[in-house]
Amino acid sequence: MTRDSYSSNYKDMPYPITELYYQVIEQQEIQLDAIINSMSDGLFILDKNSNYSFLNQGGKDFFYQPETIAKNGDCFNDTHYFDVQGKELSVEDMVWSRVLKGEIVKQCTIRAVRPDKTTYFSISGNPVYDSKGNISSAVICCRDVTEQIESDLLIFRIEKELLESKEKTLKNKMEKEMARLDKLSIVGTVAAGIGHEVRNAMTTVRGFLQLISSKEECSKYNDYFALMIDELDRANSIITEFLSLAKDRVVEFKVQSLKEIVETIFPLIQADGVVSDKYIHMDLEEVSEIPLDKKEIHQLILNLVLNGSQAMSPGGTIKIRTFMDKDEIVLSVEDDGKGIEPEVLGKMGTPFFTTKESGTGLGLAVCYSIVARHNARIDIETGSAGTTFFIRFKQVNSL
């Protein structure tokens, strides 16, 4: 603004405009111009015909061809603008066109695609009204938010990849679990079909062996008879384990305390510990009562304790706990053995898989079947200091 324009504007003022006053105004104008142009945010003003009447340096950076824009307001020659949904924006869709129609726009994010780069902007705008209440211009402020958006997009991609990875891992885990349960079901079905018939024949053979061994003239063969009876009993126990794998095995659920079931079987576990030179320690907290089959839980505990005992050297300790973990009732059996190798861990509970020379590979398979019938799950934590089996039961009113 020139001094002549000031004189023209203020010639009718009752007080004279001094030279100093001109200097102050000019200095303030220079300072204001420097401040506005030093802003990192873009600021521009358009008249009601969408022509630019003011454009600071930040506003020029918003567009690709500031010189062309300053002349004719054309910002679409080499730059394409898109909204957050990916729709390309026309001149009518741009923020300033909306503001000139009376809309107040706050923090509208758009993507500017140029031949050399892509930039994201957050734009706000307000209409300016004249004394008659008509829109005379639009004041637009824009901020470069590329760094923030790209950071958010990077985090989104990482989270998406992690989620997909977790889903894939969970899917693989579920597929393995289904395959293992199918094996358990097949073994259990076969066992249920032939187990009773085989047992009947074995019972007959065992009875005759006992009868013959009682005869005096056969006494010299008693050692052989005892050996055959022991082997029949061992075969019978294996058949019992087979039958425990049956998916449709009849179970008798009764609402009771897991803690009390552990307490009732503890003397038997302790006696076995004395024989094998292992220490058995209990840490039983009160837990909610849930529907349980007492006989099956006994079998579950015995198998887990036996498995842990066989993994330890003489003098080792097994710790049995019951506790609440949020809404879950937890039974844990912990040993201080050498831990489980990763390649073995993935096969735990598979029928006939065993790392023991004399094992049948059915002990843990039976545990998994019992846990499945109780709608529970098994978690395993293992390391060089030992292994812990966590049996997690859901707190429900009924199964």
C-alpha positions in Angstrom: 0.0 0.0 0.0 1.5 3.4 -1.0 1.6 6.7 0.8 -0.7 8.2 -1.8 -3.3 5.5 -1.2 -3.1 6.2 2.6 -3.5 10.0 1.8 -6.5 9.2 -0.4 -8.1 6.9 2.2 -7.5 9.2 5.1 -7.7 12.7 3.6 -11.0 13.4 5.3 -9.7 12.5 8.7 -9.8 15.4 11.2 -6.2 14.8 12.3 -3.3 15.0 9.9 -1.4 11.8 8.9 2.2 12.4 9.8 5.3 11.0 8.2 6.1 9.0 11.3 2.6 7.4 11.1 3.3 6.3 7.5 6.6 4.8 8.6 5.0 2.9 11.5 2.3 1.5 9.2 4.8 0.5 6.6 7.0 -1.2 9.2 4.1 -3.1 10.6 3.1 -4.1 7.1 6.6 -5.5 6.4 6.6 -7.3 9.7 3.1 -8.8 9.1 4.2 -9.9 5.6 7.3 -11.5 7.0 5.4 -13.3 9.6 2.8 -14.6 7.2 5.3 -15.8 4.7 7.4 -17.5 7.4 4.5 -19.7 8.4 4.9 -23.3 7.5 1.2 -23.5 7.0 -0.2 -22.2 3.7 -2.6 -19.2 3.8 -4.4 -17.9 0.8 -7.5 -15.8 0.1 -9.8 -16.2 -2.9 -12.5 -13.7 -4.0 -16.0 -14.8 -4.8 -14.9 -15.6 -8.4 -12.3 -18.0 -7.1 -9.4 -15.8 -8.0 -6.5 -15.6 -5.7 -6.1 -12.2 -4.0 -3.5 -13.3 -1.5 -1.1 -16.3 -1.4 1.7 -16.7 1.1 4.8 -18.8 0.6 3.3 -21.8 2.3 0.3 -21.5 0.1 2.5 -21.5 -3.0 4.2 -24.7 -1.8 0.7 -26.2 -1.7 0.5 -26.0 -5.4 2.8 -27.1 -8.1 2.8 -24.0 -10.3 2.4 -20.9 -8.1 3.1 -18.4 -10.9 0.3 -19.8 -13.0 -2.0 -20.0 -10.1 -1.3 -16.4 -9.1 -2.4 -15.4 -12.6 -5.5 -17.5 -13.3 -6.1 -19.7 -10.2 -5.5 -22.9 -12.2 -4.0 -25.6 -9.9 -4.9 -28.7 -11.9 -2.4 -28.6 -14.7 0.2 -31.1 -13.3 -1.3 -32.0 -10.0 -4.2 -34.3 -9.2 -6.1 -34.1 -5.9 -7.8 -37.0 -4.2 -9.9 -37.4 -1.0 -9.2 -40.0 1.7 -11.4 -42.5 -0.1 -9.3 -42.2 -3.2 -11.8 -40.2 -5.3 -10.2 -37.6 -7.6 -11.4 -34.1 -6.8 -12.7 -31.6 -9.4 -12.5 -27.8 -9.0 -16.0 -27.9 -7.7 -15.0 -30.5 -5.1 -12.1 -28.5 -3.7 -12.3 -26.9 -0.2 -12.3 -23.3 -1.4 -15.3 -24.0 -3.8 -17.2 -25.4 -0.9 -16.2 -22.5 1.4 -17.4 -20.0 -1.2 -20.8 -21.7 -1.1 -20.9 -20.9 2.6 -19.5 -24.1 4.1 -17.1 -24.0 7.0 -14.5 -26.8 6.5 -12.3 -28.1 9.2 -9.2 -30.3 8.7 -10.2 -31.9 5.5 -7.4 -34.3 4.4 -6.5 -34.5 0.7 -3.8 -36.2 -1.3 -1.9 -34.1 -3.9 -0.3 -36.3 -6.6 2.4 -34.5 -8.6 4.7 -35.8 -11.3 7.6 -35.9 -8.8 6.0 -36.7 -5.5 2.8 -37.2 -3.5 1.9 -34.9 -0.6 -0.9 -35.0 2.0 -2.5 -31.8 3.3 -5.0 -30.9 6.0 -7.1 -28.0 4.8 -9.5 -25.7 6.7 -11.5 -22.8 5.4 -14.0 -20.1 6.4 -16.1 -17.8 4.2 -15.8 -14.0 4.7 -19.0 -11.9 4.5 -19.4 -8.2 3.4 -21.5 -5.7 5.1 -24.6 -6.9 3.3 -24.2 -10.5 4.4 -23.0 -11.8 1.1 -19.9 -14.0 0.7 -17.1 -11.8 -0.5 -14.1 -14.2 -0.2 -12.7 -17.4 1.3 -9.8 -17.7 3.7 -8.0 -21.0 3.3 -5.3 -22.5 5.6 -3.5 -25.7 4.7 -0.9 -27.8 6.5 1.5 -30.4 5.1 0.7 -33.6 7.0 2.6 -36.0 4.7 5.0 -37.2 7.4 2.2 -37.9 9.9 0.0 -39.7 7.2 2.9 -41.8 5.9 3.8 -42.7 9.5 0.2 -43.7 10.2 0.1 -45.7 6.9 3.3 -47.5 7.8 1.9 -48.4 11.3 -1.3 -49.6 9.6 0.6 -51.8 7.2 2.8 -53.2 10.0 -0.3 -53.9 12.1 -2.1 -55.5 9.1 0.9 -57.7 8.4 1.2 -58.7 12.1 -2.6 -59.5 12.2 -2.3 -61.5 9.0 0.7 -63.4 10.4 -1.2 -64.1 13.7 -4.2 -65.3 11.8 -2.1 -67.5 9.6 -0.3 -68.9 12.7 -3.6 -69.4 14.5 -5.0 -71.1 11.4 -2.0 -73.5 11.2 -2.3 -74.2 14.9 -6.0 -74.9 14.6 -5.4 -77.2 11.6 -2.8 -79.1 13.6 -5.1 -79.4 16.5 -8.0 -80.6 14.4 -5.6 -83.2 12.8 -4.5 -84.4 16.2 -8.1 -84.6 17.5 -9.0 -86.6 14.4 -6.3 -89.1 15.2 -7.5 -89.3 18.7 -11.0 -89.9 17.5 -10.0 -92.6 15.1 -7.9 -94.4 17.7 -10.7 -94.1 20.2 -13.3 -95.4 17.8 -11.2 -98.4 16.8 -10.5 -99.1 20.5 -14.1 -98.9 21.4 -15.0 -101.3 18.7 -12.6 -104.1 19.5 -11.5 -103.3 23.1 -14.3 -105.1 24.8 -13.9 -108.3 22.6 -10.2 -108.4 23.2 -10.7 -107.9 26.9 -13.1 -110.8 27.1 -10.6 -113.1 25.5 -7.8 -111.9 27.7 -9.9 -112.3 30.8 -10.5 -115.9 29.8 -6.8 -116.6 29.2 -5.9 -114.9 32.5 -8.4 -117.0 34.4 -7.1 -120.3 33.0 -3.5 -119.2 33.7 -4.4 -118.5 37.4 -6.2 -121.9 37.5 -3.3 -123.9 36.1 -0.7 -122.1 38.2 -2.6 -123.2 41.3 -2.1 -126.9 40.5 0.8 -128.5 42.3 2.1 -130.4 39.2 2.4 -127.0 37.4 4.1 -125.2 40.3 7.5 -125.4 38.6 6.2 -123.1 35.9 4.8 -120.5 38.3 7.4 -117.9 37.2 6.3 -118.2 33.6 2.6 -118.0 34.6 3.3 -114.8 36.7 5.2 -113.3 33.7 2.3 -114.1 31.3 -0.3 -112.7 33.8 1.7 -109.5 34.2 1.9 -109.1 30.4 -1.9 -109.6 30.1 -2.4 -107.0 32.8 -0.1 -104.6 30.9 -2.0 -105.2 27.7 -5.3 -104.6 29.6 -4.0 -101.2 30.9 -3.1 -100.2 27.3 -6.6 -101.1 26.1 -7.9 -99.0 29.0 -5.9 -96.0 27.7 -7.2 -96.7 24.2 -10.7 -96.6 25.4 -10.0 -93.3 27.2 -9.3 -91.8 23.7 -12.9 -92.5 22.5 -14.6 -89.2 21.6 -18.0 -90.4 22.6 -16.9 -91.9 25.9 -19.6 -91.6 28.6 -18.5 -89.1 31.2 -20.3 -88.1 34.4 -20.1 -84.4 35.1 -20.7 -83.1 38.5 -20.2 -79.5 39.7 -17.3 -79.7 42.2 -14.0 -78.2 43.2 -10.9 -79.0 41.2 -8.9 -78.2 44.3 -10.7 -80.9 46.3 -10.2 -83.5 43.6 -6.4 -82.8 43.7 -6.4 -83.1 47.5 -8.2 -86.5 47.4 -5.6 -88.0 44.9 -2.6 -86.4 46.5 -1.7 -89.4 48.9 -1.5 -91.7 45.9 0.7 -89.2 44.0 2.9 -88.7 47.1 3.4 -92.5 47.5 4.5 -92.8 43.9 6.9 -89.9 44.5 8.5 -91.7 47.5 9.0 -94.8 45.4 10.6 -92.9 42.5 12.6 -90.6 44.8 10.7 -87.4 43.7 9.2 -84.6 45.8 5.6 -83.6 45.3 4.6 -80.1 46.4 1.1 -78.7 46.4 0.0 -75.1 46.2 -3.8 -75.2 46.0 -5.8 -72.0 46.0 -9.6 -71.9 46.2 -11.2 -72.0 42.8 -14.7 -71.8 41.4 -16.6 -75.0 41.2 -17.3 -76.3 37.7 -18.7 -79.4 36.1 -16.0 -82.1 36.2 -15.7 -85.9 35.8 -13.8 -86.9 38.9 -12.4 -90.1 37.5 -11.2 -88.5 34.4 -9.5 -85.6 36.3 -7.8 -88.2 38.5 -6.5 -89.9 35.3 -5.4 -86.5 33.9 -3.5 -85.6 37.1 -1.8 -89.0 37.4 -0.7 -88.9 33.7 0.7 -85.4 33.9 2.5 -86.2 37.2 3.9 -89.4 35.8 5.0 -87.6 32.6 6.8 -84.9 34.7 8.3 -87.5 37.0 9.8 -89.4 34.1 11.4 -86.2 32.8 13.4 -85.6 36.0 16.3 -87.1 37.8 16.0 -88.6 41.3 15.5 -85.8 43.8 13.5 -83.6 41.5 10.4 -81.8 42.5 6.9 -81.7 40.9 4.7 -78.7 41.9 0.9 -79.0 41.5 -1.1 -75.8 41.6 -4.8 -74.7 41.3 -5.6 -71.0 40.9 -7.9 -68.6 39.2 -6.7 -66.6 36.1 -9.4 -64.1 35.4 -12.4 -66.2 34.4 -10.4 -69.4 34.0 -9.8 -72.2 36.6 -6.3 -73.4 36.1 -4.6 -76.7 37.1 -0.8 -76.6 36.6 1.8 -79.4 36.9 5.4 -78.2 36.9 8.6 -80.3 36.8 12.2 -79.2 37.0 13.5 -81.5 34.2 15.5 -80.5 31.2 12.5 -79.2 29.2 11.0 -80.2 25.9 12.8 -79.9 22.6 10.9 -77.6 20.0 10.6 -80.5 17.5 9.0 -82.6 20.2 6.8 -79.9 21.6 4.8 -79.7 18.3 4.0 -83.4 18.5 2.8 -83.5 22.1 -0.5 -85.4 22.5 -0.2 -87.3 19.2 -1.2 -90.9 19.7 1.8 -93.4 19.8 4.4 -90.6 19.7 6.8 -91.1 22.6 10.4 -90.3 23.4 10.6 -93.1 26.0 11.9 -96.5 25.2 9.1 -98.3 27.0 6.4 -95.7 26.4 3.2 -96.4 24.5 2.7 -92.7 23.4 -0.8 -92.7 24.9 -0.4 -91.0 28.2 -0.6 -87.4 27.0 -3.0 -88.4 24.2 -5.4 -89.5 26.9 -4.8 -86.1 28.7 -5.7 -84.2 25.6 -8.9 -86.3 25.1 -10.0 -85.7 28.7 -9.3 -82.0 28.4 -11.3 -81.8 25.1 -14.3 -83.5 26.7 -14.2 -80.9 29.5 -14.1 -78.1 26.9 -10.8 -77.0 28.3 -7.3 -76.4 26.8 -3.7 -77.3 27.5 -0.9 -74.7 27.4 2.7 -75.7 27.7 5.6 -73.6 28.9 9.0 -75.2 28.7 12.7 -74.3 29.0 16.0 -75.5 30.4 14.7 -75.1 34.0 11.7 -77.4 33.4 8.2 -77.7 31.9 4.8 -76.6 33.1 1.5 -77.9 31.8 -1.4 -75.5 32.3 -5.0 -77.0 32.0 -7.4 -74.1 31.7 -11.1 -74.7 32.4 -13.8 -72.3 31.4 -15.9 -70.9 34.2 -19.4 -71.9 33.0 -22.6 -73.1 34.7 -22.8 -76.2 32.7 -21.1 -78.1 29.9 
